[in-house]
Amino acid sequence: MITVNPGVVLVDDHVLLRNGLASLIRSFGRFDVLFEASDGKDLIRQLKTSRRPDVILLDIGMPEMDGYETACYLRMHYPDIRVLALTMADTDSSVVRMLKNGAKGYILKDIDANGLERALDSIVDKGSYYSETVTEKLIDTVSRFDEPERRHFRDILTLNDRELEFMKLVCTEWTYKEIADRMYLSPRTIDGYRDALFEKLNVRTRVGLAMFAVKNGIVQLD
């Protein structure tokens, strides 16, 4: 049986750092480094002709199309790709902004090899990665939000990949049974997803789920 390693792409305007990270990631043996890009525009160009990556390690501070803008673009056009922010910026605002823009994890460039490997393993296997430092910043920052924004941000962070997939399918014309078939789940399991999201997001109907998905950028209207 042919197996394919998870594909990783590096986006950073510092060539030496980018090349070094690519070599390090290849040494882990589990990941394929598909290509490297110097900024968001270079990434978008190469995505059109390359195998689609599972993970993009994305720098924030780039001179042309920075990480914030690039993360937003990826969330809208490639929502299945998981973005792992890799940066020297560890301010509360940069962490929150990147996560709001769709990043599934956030690590600093001074991370050691073992930490990087753990982060990649986690984001591939679990869908997200938040270091202890980043988690502390989130807890501290979100605690200063007013209640509606705090609840909104908490809701977004706690949706797992299967819940996000379900939310997108809710916005189609498919019945719950058809959604169950599409997700290879039983109708009872789908009912469980629906009821859990009703409670988590404080909505009562499928329309409410769809409105939440559109409002928070989980799906895009044409």
C-alpha positions as CSV (number, residue, x, y, z in Angstrom):
1,M,0.0,0.0,0.0
2,I,1.3,3.4,-0.9
3,T,1.3,5.9,1.9
4,V,1.8,9.7,1.6
5,N,3.4,11.7,4.4
6,P,1.6,14.9,5.5
7,G,2.7,17.7,3.3
8,V,4.3,20.8,4.8
9,V,5.0,24.2,3.2
10,L,7.2,27.0,4.7
11,V,6.4,30.7,4.2
12,D,9.1,33.1,5.4
13,D,11.1,35.9,3.8
14,H,14.3,34.8,5.5
15,V,15.9,32.3,3.1
16,L,18.5,30.8,5.5
17,L,15.9,30.2,8.2
18,R,13.5,28.8,5.8
19,N,16.0,26.4,4.3
20,G,17.2,25.3,7.8
21,L,13.6,24.6,8.9
22,A,13.0,22.6,5.7
23,S,16.0,20.4,6.4
24,L,15.0,19.9,10.0
25,I,11.5,18.9,9.2
26,R,12.7,16.5,6.6
27,S,14.9,14.9,9.2
28,F,11.9,14.0,11.3
29,G,11.0,11.4,8.6
30,R,7.3,11.8,8.8
31,F,6.7,14.9,6.7
32,D,7.2,15.9,3.1
33,V,8.3,19.5,2.6
34,L,6.5,20.3,-0.6
35,F,7.9,23.8,-1.3
36,E,9.0,27.1,0.2
37,A,7.6,30.5,-0.3
38,S,8.9,34.0,0.4
39,D,5.6,35.7,1.2
40,G,1.8,35.3,0.9
41,K,1.7,36.1,-2.8
42,D,4.5,33.6,-3.6
43,L,2.6,31.0,-1.6
44,I,-0.7,31.6,-3.5
45,R,1.1,31.3,-6.8
46,Q,2.7,28.0,-5.9
47,L,-0.4,26.5,-4.4
48,K,-2.0,26.5,-7.8
49,T,0.5,24.1,-9.2
50,S,1.6,22.0,-6.3
51,R,0.2,19.2,-4.2
52,R,-2.0,20.8,-1.6
53,P,-0.2,20.8,1.8
54,D,-1.7,19.6,5.0
55,V,0.1,22.2,7.1
56,I,1.6,25.7,6.3
57,L,4.2,27.1,8.6
58,L,3.5,30.8,8.2
59,D,5.6,33.7,9.3
60,I,3.8,36.9,10.3
61,G,6.3,39.7,9.5
62,M,6.8,39.6,5.7
63,P,7.2,42.7,3.5
64,E,4.6,41.7,0.9
65,M,1.3,40.1,2.0
66,D,2.1,39.4,5.6
67,G,0.9,36.5,7.8
68,Y,-2.3,38.0,9.0
69,E,-3.5,38.7,5.4
70,T,-2.3,35.3,4.2
71,A,-4.0,33.5,7.0
72,C,-7.3,35.2,6.1
73,Y,-6.9,34.2,2.4
74,L,-6.2,30.6,3.3
75,R,-9.2,30.5,5.7
76,M,-11.4,31.6,2.8
77,H,-9.9,29.7,-0.1
78,Y,-8.2,26.7,1.4
79,P,-10.0,26.0,4.7
80,D,-8.8,22.4,4.9
81,I,-5.1,23.5,5.2
82,R,-4.0,24.0,8.7
83,V,-2.0,27.1,9.4
84,L,0.7,27.0,12.1
85,A,2.0,30.5,12.8
86,L,5.8,30.6,13.2
87,T,7.1,33.9,14.4
88,M,9.2,36.0,16.8
89,A,6.1,38.1,17.7
90,D,4.8,36.9,21.0
91,T,2.5,39.8,21.9
92,D,-1.0,39.0,23.1
93,S,-2.5,41.0,20.1
94,S,-0.5,39.0,17.5
95,V,-1.5,35.7,19.0
96,V,-5.2,36.5,19.1
97,R,-5.2,38.2,15.7
98,M,-3.6,35.1,14.0
99,L,-6.0,32.7,15.7
100,K,-9.0,34.9,14.8
101,N,-7.7,34.8,11.2
102,G,-7.8,31.0,11.1
103,A,-4.4,29.8,12.4
104,K,-4.7,26.4,14.2
105,G,-1.5,26.9,16.2
106,Y,1.1,29.4,17.1
107,I,4.8,28.8,17.9
108,L,7.9,31.0,18.3
109,K,11.0,30.8,16.2
110,D,13.2,30.0,19.2
111,I,11.4,26.6,19.6
112,D,13.7,23.6,19.7
113,A,13.6,20.7,17.3
114,N,11.6,18.5,19.7
115,G,9.0,21.2,20.2
116,L,8.6,21.8,16.5
117,E,8.1,18.1,15.9
118,R,5.5,17.9,18.7
119,A,3.7,20.9,17.2
120,L,3.6,19.4,13.7
121,D,2.5,16.0,15.1
122,S,-0.3,17.7,17.1
123,I,-1.6,19.9,14.3
124,V,-1.7,16.9,11.9
125,D,-3.2,14.4,14.4
126,K,-5.4,16.6,16.5
127,G,-6.0,19.6,14.2
128,S,-4.4,22.3,16.5
129,Y,-1.4,23.1,18.7
130,Y,-1.2,25.6,21.4
131,S,2.0,25.8,23.5
132,E,1.7,26.4,27.3
133,T,2.9,30.0,26.7
134,V,0.4,30.8,24.0
135,T,-2.4,29.2,26.1
136,E,-1.6,31.4,29.0
137,K,-1.6,34.5,26.8
138,L,-5.0,33.5,25.3
139,I,-6.5,33.0,28.8
140,D,-5.2,36.3,30.0
141,T,-6.2,38.2,26.8
142,V,-9.7,36.7,26.4
143,S,-10.5,37.3,30.0
144,R,-10.3,41.1,29.3
145,F,-12.8,40.9,26.4
146,D,-16.4,41.8,27.0
147,E,-18.8,38.8,27.4
148,P,-20.1,38.6,23.8
149,E,-16.6,38.7,22.3
150,R,-15.2,36.4,24.9
151,R,-17.9,33.9,24.2
152,H,-17.4,34.2,20.5
153,F,-13.7,33.6,20.6
154,R,-14.1,30.7,23.0
155,D,-16.7,29.1,20.7
156,I,-14.4,29.4,17.7
157,L,-11.4,27.9,19.5
158,T,-13.3,25.0,20.8
159,L,-14.8,23.8,17.5
160,N,-12.9,20.7,16.4
161,D,-12.3,19.7,12.8
162,R,-15.3,17.3,12.5
163,E,-17.6,20.0,14.0
164,L,-16.3,22.5,11.5
165,E,-16.9,20.1,8.6
166,F,-20.4,19.5,9.9
167,M,-21.0,23.3,10.1
168,K,-20.0,23.7,6.5
169,L,-22.3,20.9,5.4
170,V,-25.2,22.4,7.4
171,C,-25.0,25.3,5.1
172,T,-25.8,23.2,2.0
173,E,-29.2,21.9,0.9
174,W,-28.4,18.3,2.1
175,T,-30.5,16.6,4.7
176,Y,-29.0,15.5,7.9
177,K,-29.1,11.9,6.6
178,E,-27.2,13.0,3.5
179,I,-24.7,14.8,5.7
180,A,-24.3,11.6,7.8
181,D,-23.5,9.7,4.6
182,R,-21.1,12.3,3.4
183,M,-19.2,12.2,6.7
184,Y,-19.4,8.4,6.9
185,L,-21.2,8.7,10.2
186,S,-24.5,7.3,11.5
187,P,-27.6,9.6,11.6
188,R,-27.5,9.3,15.4
189,T,-23.9,10.6,15.5
190,I,-24.9,13.5,13.3
191,D,-27.8,14.3,15.6
192,G,-25.3,14.3,18.5
193,Y,-23.1,16.8,16.6
194,R,-26.1,19.0,16.0
195,D,-27.4,19.0,19.5
196,A,-23.9,19.6,21.0
197,L,-23.4,22.6,18.7
198,F,-26.8,23.9,19.5
199,E,-25.7,24.0,23.2
200,K,-22.2,25.2,22.6
201,L,-23.1,28.0,20.2
202,N,-26.4,28.9,22.0
203,V,-28.6,28.5,18.9
204,R,-31.7,26.4,18.4
205,T,-32.1,25.7,14.7
206,R,-30.2,24.7,11.6
207,V,-30.6,28.2,10.3
208,G,-28.9,29.5,13.5
209,L,-26.0,27.2,12.9
210,A,-25.8,28.4,9.3
211,M,-25.9,32.0,10.3
212,F,-23.1,31.5,12.9
213,A,-21.0,29.7,10.2
214,V,-21.4,32.6,7.8
215,K,-20.9,35.4,10.4
216,N,-17.6,33.8,11.6
217,G,-16.1,33.0,8.3
218,I,-16.5,29.2,8.5
219,V,-18.2,29.3,5.1
220,Q,-18.2,32.0,2.5
221,L,-21.2,33.2,0.5
222,D,-20.7,33.4,-3.2
